[in-house]
Amino acid sequence: MSTRREAYAAFAYAYDEALGKRFFAAARKLLDKELARRPTIEKTHLDIACGTGLALEYFAKRGWRSTGVDASIEMLSIARPRAKRLVTGDLRALPLRGTFARITCLYDSLNHIRERNDLTAAFKAMRRLMSRDSFLLFDVNHPDIYPEIWGMAEPFVASGPDYHLEIATTYRKRDLTGRARVTGWAVLPGGTRAEIDELHQQRAWKEREITAALAEAGLAPDDVIPFDPYGEAEALDVEAVKLFYVCRPAG
């Protein structure tokens, strides 16, 4: 494995340990509720930007035929023990056919899209894989959290016996862009320690922008739910931490 791939694999593992599992523990409760509210006989599921595969494992344990797609081979390598069907691909041009009864896109993955045309392309790619009875479930960061959390001077720090992660963030209001410098290390399978040094950027999408992009793709929100996976809302001056969308084909 190249040094660059080792570094990203280390990030994937450390992120999963520090934040991914905590996030999905909260997301699982929302998924339980929304799947029960909208039952379906067809048990086909697609997880877009599936990352380390926690959602795939959740659906598979409940009898769903679950498929994951992610642009990162390193993320998929972490997901492999949790899922049978994994595909490498860009969420704006999903390399799949057929339809899925339920599609998920979690971990504020859509905030990593920074251009409106790309956001619409992603929703169109998802809509192409939906029947009239399908539902799309995704979360995005509420725009309030970017100046409130991403603008904090102190970095997020998390450590375990085989990883250390630090995330230092900034937010620029004029172009609604959050930047995160991620550093640290993790021990990879086989015992190799790899250093982490990543730069990530996000866009603070407003609710009206998301609704407009959904409409252009032929989708409509069935429900929009405030979501606070880390229990931060009470300590922050924000309307919401995240928004969890449940969408259906329009019309």
C-alpha positions in Angstrom: 0.0 0.0 0.0 1.4 3.4 -0.9 2.1 6.0 1.8 -0.8 8.2 0.7 -3.2 5.2 0.8 -1.8 4.2 4.2 -2.5 7.7 5.5 -6.1 7.7 4.3 -6.7 4.2 5.6 -5.4 5.4 9.0 -7.8 8.4 8.8 -10.7 6.0 7.9 -10.0 3.8 10.9 -9.4 6.7 13.4 -12.6 8.5 12.2 -14.6 5.3 12.6 -13.4 4.8 16.2 -13.6 8.5 17.2 -16.8 9.7 15.5 -18.3 7.2 13.1 -19.5 4.7 15.7 -20.8 7.4 18.0 -22.7 9.0 15.1 -24.3 5.7 14.0 -25.4 4.8 17.5 -27.7 7.9 17.3 -28.5 7.4 13.6 -29.7 3.8 14.3 -32.5 5.1 16.5 -33.7 7.4 13.7 -33.5 4.6 11.1 -35.4 2.2 13.4 -38.2 4.8 13.7 -38.4 5.7 10.0 -38.2 2.2 8.7 -41.0 1.2 11.0 -43.1 4.2 9.9 -42.6 3.3 6.2 -42.6 -0.5 5.9 -41.8 -2.2 2.6 -41.9 -5.8 1.3 -38.9 -5.2 -1.0 -35.8 -5.3 1.2 -33.2 -3.7 -1.1 -30.9 -1.0 0.3 -28.2 1.2 -1.1 -25.8 3.2 1.2 -24.1 6.0 -0.7 -20.8 7.3 0.6 -21.0 4.3 2.8 -17.6 4.9 4.5 -16.7 2.1 6.9 -20.0 0.2 6.4 -21.9 0.7 9.7 -25.2 1.3 7.9 -24.6 -1.7 5.6 -24.1 -3.9 8.7 -27.3 -2.5 10.3 -29.5 -3.2 7.3 -28.0 -6.6 6.6 -28.6 -7.8 10.1 -32.3 -6.9 9.6 -32.6 -9.0 6.5 -32.0 -6.4 3.8 -29.9 -7.0 0.7 -27.6 -4.1 1.2 -25.1 -2.5 -1.2 -22.5 0.1 -0.4 -20.8 2.6 -2.7 -17.9 5.0 -1.8 -15.2 6.8 -3.7 -12.5 5.7 -1.3 -11.0 2.3 -1.6 -9.5 2.8 1.8 -12.9 3.4 3.4 -14.3 0.3 1.6 -11.4 -1.8 3.0 -12.6 -1.0 6.5 -16.2 -1.7 5.4 -15.4 -5.1 3.9 -15.9 -7.2 7.0 -19.3 -5.6 7.5 -20.7 -5.9 4.0 -20.7 -8.3 1.0 -21.6 -6.0 -1.8 -19.3 -2.9 -2.2 -18.7 -0.7 -5.2 -16.2 2.1 -5.9 -18.0 5.1 -7.4 -18.7 8.8 -7.3 -22.1 9.8 -5.7 -22.7 12.2 -8.6 -22.6 9.4 -11.2 -23.5 6.2 -9.4 -22.3 3.1 -11.3 -25.3 1.0 -10.6 -28.5 -0.2 -12.3 -32.0 -1.2 -11.1 -33.8 0.4 -8.1 -33.5 0.2 -4.3 -36.4 0.4 -1.9 -34.3 2.5 0.6 -31.3 4.6 -0.1 -29.2 6.2 2.7 -26.5 8.8 2.6 -25.2 9.6 6.1 -22.3 11.3 8.0 -23.1 14.7 6.4 -21.5 13.3 3.2 -23.5 15.8 1.1 -21.9 18.7 2.9 -18.6 17.7 1.2 -20.2 18.7 -2.1 -19.5 22.4 -2.6 -21.1 23.3 -5.9 -24.9 23.5 -6.5 -24.7 21.7 -9.9 -22.8 18.8 -8.2 -25.5 18.6 -5.4 -28.2 18.4 -8.0 -26.3 15.8 -10.0 -26.0 13.6 -6.8 -29.7 13.8 -6.2 -30.4 13.0 -9.8 -28.1 9.9 -9.6 -30.0 8.8 -6.5 -33.4 9.4 -8.1 -32.4 7.2 -11.1 -32.1 4.3 -8.7 -35.5 4.8 -7.0 -38.9 3.4 -7.9 -42.1 5.4 -7.0 -42.2 3.5 -3.6 -38.6 4.2 -2.7 -37.4 6.5 0.0 -34.1 8.4 0.3 -32.8 9.1 3.8 -29.8 11.5 4.4 -28.5 13.9 6.9 -26.8 17.3 6.5 -25.2 19.7 8.9 -27.5 22.6 9.8 -25.8 25.8 8.6 -25.8 27.3 12.1 -23.2 24.8 13.3 -20.4 26.1 11.0 -19.8 29.5 12.7 -20.6 27.9 16.1 -18.6 24.7 16.0 -16.3 24.9 13.0 -15.3 28.4 14.0 -14.0 27.2 17.4 -10.4 27.9 18.3 -9.8 24.6 20.0 -9.5 21.4 17.9 -11.5 18.2 18.4 -9.2 15.6 20.0 -9.8 11.9 20.4 -7.4 9.0 21.3 -7.5 5.3 21.7 -4.9 2.5 22.2 -4.3 2.3 18.4 -5.1 5.8 17.2 -4.9 9.5 17.9 -7.0 12.1 16.0 -7.1 15.9 16.0 -9.4 18.0 13.9 -8.8 21.7 13.7 -11.6 23.6 11.9 -12.2 27.1 10.4 -15.2 28.7 8.8 -15.4 31.4 6.1 -18.8 33.0 6.0 -18.4 34.8 2.6 -18.3 31.5 0.7 -20.0 29.3 3.4 -17.0 27.0 3.5 -15.7 25.0 6.5 -12.2 23.7 6.4 -10.9 20.9 8.6 -7.2 20.0 9.1 -7.1 16.4 10.3 -3.9 15.1 11.9 -2.9 12.1 14.0 -2.0 8.5 13.5 -3.5 5.0 13.6 -2.2 1.4 13.6 -3.2 -0.5 10.5 -4.0 -4.2 10.2 -0.6 -5.9 10.3 0.8 -3.5 12.9 2.0 -0.7 10.7 1.6 2.8 12.2 0.5 5.4 9.6 0.5 9.2 10.1 -2.7 11.1 9.3 -2.6 14.6 7.6 -5.8 15.4 5.7 -7.5 18.6 4.6 -11.3 18.4 4.2 -13.8 21.1 3.1 -17.5 21.4 3.5 -20.3 23.7 2.3 -22.9 25.0 4.6 -26.0 24.2 2.6 -29.2 26.1 3.5 -32.5 24.2 3.7 -34.0 26.1 0.8 -31.0 25.2 -1.4 -31.4 21.5 -0.6 -35.1 21.6 -1.2 -34.5 23.3 -4.6 -31.8 20.8 -5.6 -34.1 17.9 -4.6 -37.0 19.4 -6.7 -34.7 19.7 -9.7 -33.9 16.0 -9.4 -37.5 15.0 -9.1 -37.5 14.4 -5.3 -39.5 16.0 -2.4 -39.0 15.9 1.3 -41.5 13.8 3.2 -40.1 14.7 6.5 -37.2 16.9 7.8 -36.1 16.0 11.4 -33.7 17.9 13.7 -30.9 15.6 14.6 -28.4 15.9 17.4 -26.2 12.8 17.4 -23.6 14.0 19.8 -25.9 15.8 22.3 -24.5 19.2 21.5 -27.7 21.3 20.9 -28.3 22.5 24.5 -24.8 24.0 24.8 -24.9 25.8 21.4 -26.8 28.8 20.1 -28.2 27.0 17.0 -31.6 26.1 15.6 -30.4 22.5 15.0 -27.2 20.5 14.8 -28.1 18.4 11.8 -31.2 17.8 9.7 -32.3 14.3 8.7 -34.3 14.2 5.5 -36.7 11.5 4.4 -37.5 12.0 0.7 -39.7 10.4 -1.9 -40.0 10.8 -5.7 -42.0 13.9 -6.4 -45.5 13.6 -7.7 
